[in-house]
Amino acid sequence: MKGRSMLCTAMMVVGGSLLLGGCVVAPPRPAYVAVAPVRVWVPGYWYGGVWMGGHWRYRYR
């Protein structure tokens, strides 16, 4: 009885792994996206013992 339940459990684990292991299909990104630039915050950091403060910059998507 115990061997049968272990076999059933193992089969369910393997079956679940196979079901969840599929590949994700997503459409390709377009080569050119016309969007406005986005302001992003660049955090501060240490450079040669001097603290360089954070600043805003623009990033294009």
Stockholm file with secondary structure:
# STOCKHOLM 1.0

chainA/1-61         MKGRSMLCTAMMVVGGSLLLGGCVVAPPRPAYVAVAPVRVWVPGYWYGGVWMGGHWRYRYR
#=GR chainA/1-61 SS CHHHHHHHHHHHHHHHHHHHTCCCCCCCCCSCCCCCCEEEEECCEEETTEEECCEEEEECC
#=GC SS_cons        CHHHHHHHHHHHHHHHHHHHTCCCCCCCCCSCCCCCCEEEEECCEEETTEEECCEEEEECC
//
